[in-house]
Amino acid sequence: MALENTEIQDKLTQNFGESVFNFQQQKDIFTFEIDADKNKAIILFLKNDPSLRFHFLTDLCGIHYPDNEVNKQFAIVYHLHNWYENKRIKIKTYINGEKPEIKTISNIFLSANWMERETFDFYGVDFIGHPQLKRILNMDEMISFPMRKEFPMEDGGRTDKDDRFFGRTIDNC
C-alpha cells in the first residue's frame, strides 16, 4: 500500500497537534509548516516511524524574507525522501530575524552537517548544538552573510570593470 498524504498528516497532527500546519500538495511534493522549536522532534519522528520512513535528507536550506515580520524573516526548508515508497516531503519553518537560530538536526542526518554550515555561512543562522558550526565556503574573516537581501549586489570599490560595457551609463548628449 502506497504512503498517502493523509496518513502523513494524520500521524503528524496526532503526535504534534498544532505545531504542524498548512498542509498542501505542491506539484508532486507534499508540503507543510512546523513550529521551529519542534523541528528536531518532528524530523526524528518522520525518520523513525515504521510506516513513514523518511530516511534521507535531500536538502536543507535557508531563505531570507526581510519584509516579513521579525518572527518570520528567515525560513529553514527541509526536503526529506522515503525511498521505499518514493515519497518526498518539504518542511518549512520560520525563525526570528533578529537572532536567527534553530536546533541542529546533524545528529539525526549526518549530511545536515555541511548543509547547516552552508546555511550559517550564507544567512547567519545559528544551528544550536551543531558540532562544528563555522564557515564552509566564505572566508572566516567575513563579517557579513552574502545571501541576505541586505547584502550589496556589487562591490562599489571595484576598479576592474567599466560600467559603459554593462549599459549602466547615461549619455549626456
N, C-alpha and C positions, 0 to 999 in steps of 0.2 A: 504494500500500500504506500503510495507516494505521500511525502510530507506536505501537508496543506498549510496555507497561511493561517487558517482559523485555528489549527492545532498550536502553532507557534504563539499566536495572540492569546489564546485561552490559557496556555501554560504560563506565559509571562504575566498576564493580569492576575491569575490565581496566586502566583508567588510574590509579585511585586506591586500589585494594586495600581494606584495612580502614578507610580514612578515610571510607568511605561505607557505611552500615549501616542496619538496621532499616527495610527496605523494606516498605511496605504500601499497600493501596488503601483510602482513606477516602472513602466515597461516590464522587464522580466525580473525585477528585484523588489522584494517585499521590504518596505522601509518603515521605521518607527523612530520615535524620540524617547530619550530616557533622562531622568534626573541625573545630573553629573555626580552627585555623591553616591550613587548606586552603580556606577559604571563597572566596577570590579566584580561585584556580586552578580550582576546580570550577565556579564560576559562569561564568567565562570560557570554559571548555571547553563547558558546556551552551549557551552563546550561539554559539560559533564552529563547533561540529561541524556539518558539512554535512547530516547526517541528523537531528540533534536540533533545531537552530534555535530555541532558546528566546530569542527576540529582545526580549521585552517583560517588564519588571519590573512586575508588577501591584501588589505591596505589599512593604513591609519594615517589620517592627515588633518591638517588644521585649515580653518577658513577665518578670515577677518572681516567682520561687519562693523566698521567704525560708526555708522549712522544708527545702529541699533541702540536700545537702552543699555546701560552699563552691564547689567546681568547677562546680556546676550551678545556681547561684542565679539566673542570668539566661539567657534564651533569646533568640536572634535568629531570626526566621522570615522567609523569603523566599518569595514566590509568583511563579513565572515562567509565561509563556504562550507557546506556539508557535502563532501564528496560522494557519500553513499547514495544520496538522493539527488545529487547535482542541484542543490538548492542554495541560492545566495540571498543574503540579507544585508541591509545597510542600516546602521545605527547612528543616530546623530544626537549629540548633547551640546548644550550651550554652557559657556563658562564666563566668569566675570572679566571685564576688560581692564579693570584697574590692577587686578592681581590674578592673571590667568594661571590657574593651577587645577590639576585633576590627578587622581590616583593612577599610578602606573599599572599596566597590565603585562609588563615584561616578564613577570614571574608566571603568567598564565600562558602566554605565547612568546617564545624566545625571539621570534622575528620582530616583535614590537620594540625591542631594544633600539635598533637602528631607526625605525620609523618614528619613535618618540624623540630620539636625539635630533632627527631631521626637523621635526615639528618644533622642538625647542630652538634649534638653530635659526630657523626662518621666521618663527612667530613669537618666540619668547615664552612659550607655555611651559610651566614648571610641572613635570610629572613626578608627583610625590612618591618617594620610595624607589625611584629608578636607581639602579646600581652604579651608573657612571654617566650622569646627565651632563654632557659637555658638547661643545660644537663639533659637528661632524664634517661639514663642507666649507664653512667660512673660517676665517682666521680667528684664533682665540681672543685677539685684541679688539675685535669688532664690538662696538657697544650698541649697535642698532640691530633691528631684525628686518631683513630686506623684503619679506613677503607681506609685511604690514602695509596697509594702504597709505599710511603717513610717510613711508619711506620714499625719498625722491626718486623719480624715474631715471634721472640722469645726474651725473656729477657736473655741477656748474663750473668747476675749475678745470675741466678738460681743455687741453690746448691742441690735441691731436686731430681734431676734426673741424671742418669748415662748414658752418651751417648753410651756406649757399648751396652745397651739394645735396641737402636734405629738404630743400624747399621752405626753409624757415626764415628767410629774409624777405622784406617788403621793398620793392623798388620804389624809390622816391622820384621817379621820372614823371 
